[in-house]
Amino acid sequence: MKTTNMQVALFCSIAIGGSACAVANSYLGSCGKTPNLEVVSLAMFPDPLPEARKIDQWRAILRSDSAELCPTTLTIVEEGKSQAIAQERRVELTLGANEVLFTTVDSYRLSGNRICFEITGYLDGKKTALKSPRRFCARTIDKGMWSMR
């Protein structure tokens, strides 16, 4: 990681006008005017999921009201917590519906009997939970299985 940071710093110091530095450091995200981003749906696969099994993939549909591209870094967390349960994804959200696929962190497993999730993204330079018209929760169902349906 240090080598990469040093390479970026060297590149930025050589770049004319500094515009390349803004591009090189935009990983966290910069949407210009803050767009209205909304989580339309969030699903896990497989569903239902056997207890103690890793979630293979998450599928999210996000809606943006901005006509501009919104580069940002997204992840999934348990509601009210900050620890990522899915690997961060760098995406460029466009006007309308955007599908984003996430891979679960290897060590994460569902536990308890009900867990709700939210998607966080970097907007205006800070990590923020995206708005949603409803909660997205997994619960235990018959015979030790989990489902979000």
Buried (B, 14 or more C-beta within 10 A) or exposed (E): EEEEEEEBEEEBEEBEEEEBBEEBEBBBBBBEEEBEBBBBBBBBEEBBBEEEEEBEEBEBBBBBEBEBBBBBBBBBBBEEEEEBBBEBBEBEBEBEEBEBEBEBBEEBBBEEEEBBBBBBBBBEEEBBBBEBEEEBEBBBEEEEBBBBE
